[in-house]
Amino acid sequence: MNEHITAAEYREYLRTGKLPGSPKKSKYKNNRTERDGKVYASKREAERHTELKLLQQARAIALFFEQVPFHLPGGLVYIADFVVLHLDGSYIVEDAKGFQTDVYKIKKKLMKETFQIEVREV
């Protein structure tokens, strides 16, 4: 296939080493993944969704929720990837993390201090 670019696009390529419109690489090397008609921020998150779905079908957990917001002091919002409800009524807040950003660390600490909830990385 013959690809034509404009002079401006060529100058941009010389300046940045990338063609305009080429997909931007993820800062944390995560790959958006689609599963069951939903787009997940990472392959790890999509795989965890599949695991939780199987656990629910096997009746090992009661149910699970995705992208659950928690309102924190200072107007911050932490959005948990998953909240898993066990058969005994207890629950776990999970985050599919590959890299812990400084913002995530602060929000995780605020979750513990505000709600006494320990966020588990999966």
N, C-alpha and C positions, 0 to 999 in steps of 0.2 A: 504494500500500500504506500503510495506517495503522499507524504505529509508536507504541506506548505505552511510557512510561517511568515508573518509580516516582519518588516525591518525593526519595528518597535519590540516585537516578541523576541527577535534575535538579540537585540541589545539587552533586553531583560535577562535572556539566557546567559549572555556573556557576563553580566553583572552578578547574577545569583547562582548560576550553574543549574537552574531549573527552568523548564518551560512554563510560561504562564498557564494556569488552569490545571497543572498537574497536581495530583492529590498531595495534601500536606501530611507529612509523617507525624505520628503521634508523639507527643513529648515523653510519655511514659511507656512507649512501645506496646500499647494495648491495641487490639484489633477489634473494631466493632463487629459484632456477630449477631446474626438473626437466627432465632429459634422460635418455633410455634407462632410465627407472625409478629414477634416482638424483636426489637433491636436492643441488644445489650452492649454496655460500654466495653466489655472485654470478653474474651473466650472463657476466662475463668468464671465470670458471673453467669454466662450462659450455661456452662457445665453445672454450676451449683444449682441453677434453676431446674435443670433436668434431674439432678440427684434428689432435690426436695420434692419434685413432682412424683418420682418413683417411691420415695418414703411415704408420701401421703397416700398413694394408691395401695401400698402394702400395709397401711394403717399403723405405721411406726411413729408418725406424727399426726396431729389433728388437722392442721392446716398451716399455710404460710402466706404472708403478704409480701408484696414487692414495692420498693420505692416509698417507704413509709417516712413521712416528715416528722421531725421532732423540733419543736420551737425552743430555742435556747436563750439564755439571758443575752442582752445586748443586741437583740434583733437578729441573731444568727439562726439559721435553720440547718439541721443535720438531716440528711436524707439517707436512711438505712437501706441497703440493698435488699435485705430480707429481714422479716420478723417471723420467727418460727414458733408456733404454738404446739406444745407437747400435749400428750394425752392426759397428763396429770394437771394441766392448767398452767404450768410454768411456761415461760417463753425465753427465747434467746434472740438478741439483735445481732445480725451478721452483716459483715461488709466484705465483699470480694476484693481484697487489696493485693496488689503486687508491689506498690510503692507507697509508703506513708508520707504524704506531704505534711508540711508544718501546720497547715490549716486543718487537715484531718486530725492530727495529734491534739490540737487545741479542742476541737469539737468532741473528740473521744473523751478527753479529760472532763469537759463540761457535762457530757452525758452522765459520767460517773458521779460528779459532784451534784448535779441538779436532780437527776432521776434515780441515782444509785443503780444505773444500768451499765453493765460491762459489755462493751462492743467486742465481739469476737471476729477476728479476721479469718477468712476461709480462703 
